[in-house]
Amino acid sequence: MKRNKLSVFPIRSWMPYLFFTAFVGSILVISVILVSQLRDRESDKMQIFIEAMKLQQKKWMPDPEVQQLLFTIFTKNDQMPMIITDSNRNPILAEGFSRNISKEILNNPELLHNKMKEMESHHTPIILKISDKEIQYVYYDNSKLLNNLKLFPIGLGFFFLIYLAFSFWIFRSLKSRDESLLWAGFAKETAHQIGTPLSSLMGWVAVLEDKDAEAPEVQYMKQDIQRLVTISERFSKIGSIPDLNDTDLSKTIRDNYHYLRKRVPGKIEFSLDMPKEPIILQHNNILIGWVLENLVTNAADAMRGKGKLNIRLNSDGPGKAYFDVCDDGCGMTTKQIRNAFNAGFTTKKRGWGLGLSLVKRAVELIHQGEVLILESQIGKGTTFRVRIKNGKMG
């Protein structure tokens, strides 16, 4: 298996996107680091607050300057909630033993207990040693500012994920558009290159007909030239938006079936199932014929020259129809199914991987339909389904 890759999206086009992505990612990382540092600083502030409380509870009275310092430390703690308990972890409800806790919580034992559990889940309570026999516990939590800042990296991360998803969609759409334009240009150029020598060949055939119009060689040449004309028209139409002037889909499928029946290996049982009533649907018979030929050729290759190959045509409601191409060949792996319609993907040693890619363009872009691998099993075969619906008449 091989994959022929063709770069249609230069790496230089990615540079602004990569730069901006790195910039946004850096902001996210820096925000997380800053919030973490702020959390550590608040923990340090609480430790200073605890030490100040220990100092205040000493039996000796600190000098005025120390008292002023302690007062400053206490008054600065106007953000972090705090609850002090006794040695049995019962809240001390006296004034000064809690800070930044609402009266509603302080007056409700159940709410106060839940608040202490919440604080303990965030920070381990600090032990405040009053004396050799007496200790207290200081429960504390993050300030509202820190809690709000903690949400900032989460919001930024969510935005970053949306940005990545949207960017992926944009670049994938651009890549798909560029590939579509590339293959369209390739198809039109191929049709143009075939057209010049084909015109010359048609002239030489006319000369030979003047000499002996019934000669077998001349008839064979005319058939081959007509085949080249059809191929040229296919490439020309795939590279543009052709008219959908044909209406009898049943006739298109039947004519192509009879043509292909003579060209598949003799050991393949090739059959066609279709309703008796004609299916009237606007389409381009040249492109639908090409789609069918590609699918049948791939099926015959997968069957290695023997087996059963079936085409089933059915109506899918007013203005809609589908046909299946079913084989009992080697089947496809999950990876092959996923990449089957990608330009350049092929399992053949000498394949270019363009057939199914152009089939997809002819069905989906020109006929506003859908082509998919309905089912496939290794060793049992594959079924392709093509859905088409009425388009606009040209």
C-alpha positions as CSV (number, residue, x, y, z in Angstrom):
1,M,0.0,0.0,0.0
2,K,1.2,3.5,-0.8
3,R,0.1,7.0,-0.4
4,N,1.1,9.6,-3.0
5,K,1.0,12.9,-1.2
6,L,0.7,16.3,-2.9
7,S,1.2,19.4,-0.9
8,V,-1.5,21.9,-1.6
9,F,-1.1,23.9,1.6
10,P,2.4,25.3,1.9
11,I,4.0,25.3,5.4
12,R,4.5,29.0,5.2
13,S,0.7,29.4,5.4
14,W,0.7,27.8,8.8
15,M,3.3,30.2,10.4
16,P,0.8,33.0,11.5
17,Y,-1.5,30.3,12.9
18,L,1.3,28.5,14.7
19,F,2.6,31.8,16.1
20,F,-0.8,32.9,17.4
21,T,-1.5,29.4,18.9
22,A,1.9,29.5,20.7
23,F,1.0,33.0,22.0
24,V,-2.4,31.9,23.3
25,G,-0.9,28.7,24.8
26,S,1.7,30.8,26.5
27,I,-0.9,33.1,28.1
28,L,-2.7,30.0,29.4
29,V,0.5,28.5,31.0
30,I,1.5,31.9,32.5
31,S,-2.0,32.3,33.9
32,V,-1.9,28.9,35.6
33,I,1.6,29.8,37.1
34,L,0.4,33.2,38.3
35,V,-2.6,31.7,40.0
36,S,-0.5,29.0,41.6
37,Q,1.9,31.7,42.9
38,L,-0.9,33.8,44.2
39,R,-2.3,30.8,46.1
40,D,1.1,30.2,47.7
41,R,1.4,33.9,48.7
42,E,-2.0,33.7,50.4
43,S,-0.9,30.6,52.3
44,D,2.2,32.5,53.4
45,K,0.0,35.4,54.5
46,M,-2.0,33.1,56.6
47,Q,1.1,31.7,58.2
48,I,2.1,35.2,59.1
49,F,-1.4,35.8,60.4
50,I,-1.1,32.7,62.6
51,E,2.3,33.8,64.0
52,A,0.8,37.2,64.8
53,M,-2.0,35.5,66.7
54,K,0.5,33.4,68.7
55,L,2.5,36.5,69.5
56,Q,-0.7,38.4,70.6
57,Q,-1.6,35.5,72.9
58,K,1.6,35.6,74.8
59,K,1.3,36.4,78.5
60,W,3.7,39.3,78.2
61,M,2.5,42.5,76.5
62,P,4.4,43.4,73.3
63,D,5.7,46.9,73.0
64,P,3.7,49.5,71.1
65,E,5.5,49.1,67.8
66,V,4.9,45.3,67.9
67,Q,1.3,45.9,68.7
68,Q,1.0,48.3,65.8
69,L,2.5,45.6,63.5
70,L,0.1,43.0,64.8
71,F,-2.8,45.3,64.3
72,T,-1.7,46.0,60.7
73,I,-1.4,42.2,60.1
74,F,-4.9,41.6,61.4
75,T,-6.5,44.4,59.5
76,K,-4.8,43.4,56.2
77,N,-6.5,40.1,56.3
78,D,-9.8,41.4,54.9
79,Q,-10.1,38.8,52.1
80,M,-9.3,35.3,53.3
81,P,-12.1,33.6,55.3
82,M,-10.9,32.0,58.6
83,I,-12.4,30.1,61.5
84,I,-10.5,29.2,64.7
85,T,-11.6,26.1,66.7
86,D,-10.6,24.6,70.1
87,S,-8.6,21.4,70.5
88,N,-11.7,19.4,69.8
89,R,-12.3,21.3,66.5
90,N,-15.3,23.1,67.8
91,P,-15.7,26.6,66.4
92,I,-14.9,29.4,68.8
93,L,-17.7,31.8,68.2
94,A,-16.3,34.7,70.3
95,E,-15.5,37.9,68.4
96,G,-12.1,37.9,66.7
97,F,-12.0,34.1,66.2
98,S,-13.4,34.2,62.7
99,R,-12.9,36.6,59.8
100,N,-14.7,37.1,56.5
101,I,-17.4,34.6,57.4
102,S,-21.0,35.7,57.0
103,K,-23.3,35.9,60.0
104,E,-25.7,33.5,58.4
105,I,-23.1,30.8,58.4
106,L,-21.8,31.6,61.9
107,N,-25.3,31.4,63.3
108,N,-26.1,28.1,61.7
109,P,-24.2,25.1,63.1
110,E,-24.8,23.0,60.1
111,L,-23.7,25.6,57.6
112,L,-20.7,26.3,59.7
113,H,-19.7,22.7,59.9
114,N,-20.1,22.3,56.1
115,K,-18.0,25.5,55.6
116,M,-15.2,24.0,57.8
117,K,-15.3,20.7,55.8
118,E,-15.0,22.7,52.6
119,M,-12.0,24.7,54.0
120,E,-10.3,21.5,55.1
121,S,-10.7,20.0,51.6
122,H,-8.8,23.0,50.2
123,H,-6.2,23.5,52.9
124,T,-5.0,21.5,55.9
125,P,-5.9,23.4,59.1
126,I,-3.0,25.1,60.8
127,I,-2.2,24.1,64.4
128,L,-2.0,27.1,66.7
129,K,-0.1,26.2,69.9
130,I,-1.3,28.3,72.8
131,S,0.6,26.5,75.5
132,D,2.0,23.1,76.2
133,K,-1.5,21.8,77.0
134,E,-3.7,23.9,74.8
135,I,-3.9,24.1,71.0
136,Q,-6.2,25.6,68.5
137,Y,-6.9,24.9,64.8
138,V,-7.1,27.6,62.2
139,Y,-9.3,26.7,59.2
140,Y,-8.9,29.0,56.2
141,D,-9.7,29.2,52.6
142,N,-8.8,31.1,49.4
143,S,-10.0,34.6,49.0
144,K,-12.8,35.5,46.6
145,L,-10.2,37.1,44.3
146,L,-8.1,33.9,44.1
147,N,-11.2,31.7,43.5
148,N,-12.2,34.0,40.7
149,L,-8.7,33.9,39.2
150,K,-8.7,30.1,39.4
151,L,-11.6,30.2,37.0
152,F,-9.7,32.3,34.5
153,P,-7.3,29.6,33.3
154,I,-10.3,27.2,32.9
155,G,-12.2,29.7,30.8
156,L,-9.1,30.5,28.8
157,G,-8.4,26.8,28.3
158,F,-12.0,26.3,27.1
159,F,-11.5,29.2,24.7
160,F,-8.2,27.6,23.5
161,L,-9.9,24.3,22.8
162,I,-12.7,26.1,20.8
163,Y,-10.0,28.0,19.0
164,L,-8.1,24.9,18.0
165,A,-11.3,23.1,16.9
166,F,-12.3,26.1,14.8
167,S,-8.8,26.5,13.4
168,F,-8.8,22.8,12.4
169,W,-12.1,23.2,10.6
170,I,-10.9,26.3,8.8
171,F,-7.7,24.8,7.6
172,R,-9.4,21.6,6.6
173,S,-11.9,23.5,4.6
174,L,-9.1,25.5,2.9
175,K,-7.2,22.4,2.2
176,S,-10.3,20.7,0.7
177,R,-11.0,23.7,-1.4
178,D,-7.4,23.9,-2.7
179,E,-7.4,20.2,-3.5
180,S,-10.7,20.6,-5.3
181,L,-9.3,23.4,-7.4
182,L,-6.1,21.5,-8.0
183,W,-7.8,18.4,-9.3
184,A,-10.3,20.5,-11.3
185,G,-7.4,22.2,-13.0
186,F,-5.6,18.9,-13.5
187,A,-8.7,17.4,-15.2
188,K,-9.3,20.4,-17.5
189,E,-5.6,20.4,-18.5
190,T,-5.8,16.7,-19.2
191,A,-8.8,17.2,-21.4
192,H,-7.0,20.0,-23.3
193,Q,-3.9,17.9,-23.8
194,I,-6.0,14.9,-25.1
195,G,-8.0,17.1,-27.4
196,T,-5.2,18.3,-29.7
197,P,-3.9,14.8,-30.8
198,L,-7.5,13.5,-30.8
199,S,-8.5,16.1,-33.4
200,S,-5.6,15.0,-35.6
201,L,-6.6,11.3,-35.2
202,M,-10.1,12.0,-36.2
203,G,-8.8,13.7,-39.4
204,W,-6.7,10.7,-40.3
205,V,-9.6,8.4,-39.7
206,A,-11.7,10.5,-42.1
207,V,-8.9,10.1,-44.7
208,L,-8.9,6.3,-44.2
209,E,-12.7,6.2,-44.5
210,D,-12.4,7.9,-47.9
211,K,-10.3,4.9,-49.1
212,D,-12.2,2.0,-47.4
213,A,-14.9,3.0,-45.0
214,E,-15.9,-0.6,-44.3
215,A,-12.4,-1.8,-43.4
216,P,-12.4,-3.5,-39.9
217,E,-9.3,-1.5,-38.9
218,V,-11.1,1.7,-39.6
219,Q,-14.1,0.7,-37.5
220,Y,-11.9,-0.3,-34.6
221,M,-10.1,3.0,-34.8
222,K,-13.4,4.9,-34.8
223,Q,-14.5,3.0,-31.7
224,D,-11.3,3.8,-29.9
225,I,-11.4,7.4,-30.9
226,Q,-15.0,7.7,-29.7
227,R,-13.8,6.2,-26.4
228,L,-11.1,8.9,-26.2
229,V,-13.7,11.5,-27.0
230,T,-15.8,10.3,-24.0
231,I,-12.7,10.3,-21.7
232,S,-11.8,13.8,-22.8
233,E,-15.4,15.0,-22.1
234,R,-15.3,13.4,-18.7
235,F,-12.1,15.2,-17.7
236,S,-13.5,18.4,-19.2
237,K,-16.7,18.2,-17.2
238,I,-15.0,17.2,-13.9
239,G,-13.0,20.4,-14.2
240,S,-16.1,22.6,-14.6
241,I,-19.8,22.7,-13.7
242,P,-21.5,20.7,-16.4
243,D,-25.2,20.8,-17.4
244,L,-27.5,18.2,-15.9
245,N,-29.6,17.8,-19.1
246,D,-30.0,14.0,-19.0
247,T,-33.1,12.7,-17.2
248,D,-33.4,8.9,-17.7
249,L,-31.1,7.5,-15.0
250,S,-32.2,4.0,-15.8
251,K,-31.0,4.3,-19.4
252,T,-27.6,5.7,-18.3
253,I,-27.0,2.8,-15.9
254,R,-28.2,0.2,-18.4
255,D,-26.1,1.5,-21.2
256,N,-23.0,1.7,-19.1
257,Y,-23.7,-1.8,-17.7
258,H,-23.8,-3.3,-21.2
259,Y,-20.6,-1.4,-22.1
260,L,-18.7,-2.6,-19.0
261,R,-20.0,-6.2,-19.3
262,K,-17.8,-6.7,-22.3
263,R,-14.8,-5.5,-20.4
264,V,-14.8,-7.2,-17.1
265,P,-13.0,-10.6,-16.9
266,G,-15.0,-13.5,-18.1
267,K,-15.0,-15.4,-14.8
268,I,-16.8,-12.6,-13.1
269,E,-20.6,-13.0,-12.9
270,F,-21.7,-9.5,-13.7
271,S,-25.4,-8.7,-13.1
272,L,-27.8,-5.7,-13.1
273,D,-30.9,-5.3,-10.9
274,M,-33.2,-2.3,-11.5
275,P,-36.9,-1.5,-11.4
276,K,-39.0,-1.9,-14.5
277,E,-40.3,1.6,-14.4
278,P,-37.7,4.2,-15.5
279,I,-36.2,6.4,-12.9
280,I,-36.4,10.0,-14.1
281,L,-33.7,12.1,-12.5
282,Q,-31.6,15.1,-13.8
283,H,-28.0,14.1,-14.1
284,N,-25.0,14.2,-16.5
285,N,-24.8,10.7,-18.1
286,I,-21.1,11.1,-19.0
287,L,-20.1,11.7,-15.4
288,I,-22.4,9.1,-13.9
289,G,-21.0,6.7,-16.5
290,W,-17.5,7.5,-15.3
291,V,-18.6,7.1,-11.7
292,L,-20.0,3.7,-12.4
293,E,-17.0,2.6,-14.5
294,N,-14.6,3.6,-11.7
295,L,-16.5,1.6,-9.1
296,V,-16.9,-1.4,-11.3
297,T,-13.2,-1.3,-12.3
298,N,-12.2,-1.1,-8.6
299,A,-14.5,-4.0,-7.8
300,A,-13.1,-6.2,-10.5
301,D,-9.6,-5.5,-9.3
302,A,-10.6,-6.4,-5.8
303,M,-12.1,-9.7,-7.0
304,R,-8.9,-10.7,-8.8
305,G,-10.7,-11.7,-11.9
306,K,-13.4,-14.0,-10.5
307,G,-16.5,-13.8,-8.3
308,K,-19.9,-12.0,-8.3
309,L,-20.4,-8.4,-9.2
310,N,-23.8,-6.7,-9.0
311,I,-25.2,-3.3,-9.7
312,R,-28.5,-2.4,-8.0
313,L,-30.5,0.7,-9.0
314,N,-33.4,1.9,-6.9
315,S,-35.6,5.0,-6.4
316,D,-35.0,6.8,-3.1
317,G,-38.2,8.9,-3.1
318,P,-39.3,11.7,-5.4
319,G,-36.4,13.3,-7.2
320,K,-33.9,10.9,-5.5
321,A,-32.2,7.6,-6.4
322,Y,-29.3,5.5,-5.5
323,F,-27.3,2.6,-7.0
324,D,-25.0,0.1,-5.3
325,V,-22.0,-1.6,-6.7
326,C,-21.5,-4.9,-4.7
327,D,-18.6,-7.3,-5.1
328,D,-17.4,-10.4,-3.2
329,G,-13.7,-9.5,-3.4
330,C,-11.0,-9.0,-0.8
331,G,-12.8,-6.3,1.2
332,M,-11.3,-3.3,2.9
333,T,-9.7,-2.6,6.3
334,T,-10.9,0.2,8.6
335,K,-8.0,2.4,7.6
336,Q,-8.6,1.8,3.9
337,I,-12.3,2.7,4.3
338,R,-11.3,5.9,6.1
339,N,-8.9,7.0,3.4
340,A,-10.5,5.6,0.3
341,F,-11.8,8.9,-1.1
342,N,-8.6,10.9,-0.2
343,A,-6.7,12.1,-3.3
344,G,-3.5,10.1,-3.6
345,F,-4.5,7.1,-1.6
346,T,-4.2,3.8,-3.4
347,T,-3.7,0.1,-2.7
348,K,-2.5,-0.6,-6.2
349,K,1.2,-0.8,-7.0
350,R,0.9,1.5,-10.0
351,G,-2.2,3.5,-9.0
352,W,-2.4,7.3,-8.6
353,G,-5.2,7.2,-6.2
354,L,-7.4,9.7,-8.2
355,G,-10.3,7.5,-9.2
356,L,-12.4,7.6,-6.1
357,S,-11.4,11.2,-5.3
358,L,-12.8,12.3,-8.7
359,V,-15.9,10.1,-8.2
360,K,-16.6,11.9,-5.0
361,R,-16.3,15.3,-6.7
362,A,-18.6,14.2,-9.6
363,V,-21.2,12.9,-7.2
364,E,-21.1,15.4,-4.3
365,L,-20.1,18.7,-5.9
366,I,-21.7,18.3,-9.3
367,H,-24.8,16.2,-8.5
368,Q,-25.3,17.3,-4.9
369,G,-25.3,13.7,-3.9
370,E,-23.3,11.3,-1.7
371,V,-20.9,8.4,-2.3
372,L,-20.0,6.1,0.6
373,I,-18.8,2.7,1.4
374,L,-22.0,1.1,2.7
375,E,-20.3,-2.0,4.0
376,S,-17.0,-3.9,3.7
377,Q,-15.6,-7.0,5.3
378,I,-12.2,-8.6,4.8
379,G,-12.6,-11.6,2.6
380,K,-16.3,-11.1,1.9
381,G,-16.5,-8.0,-0.3
382,T,-17.5,-4.4,-0.4
383,T,-20.6,-2.4,-1.3
384,F,-20.3,1.2,-2.6
385,R,-23.5,3.3,-2.6
386,V,-24.1,6.4,-4.7
387,R,-27.0,8.7,-4.0
388,I,-28.0,11.4,-6.3
389,K,-30.9,13.8,-6.5
390,N,-32.4,16.2,-8.9
391,G,-30.2,19.2,-9.7
392,K,-30.7,22.4,-11.6
393,M,-31.2,22.0,-15.3
394,G,-28.4,23.7,-17.2
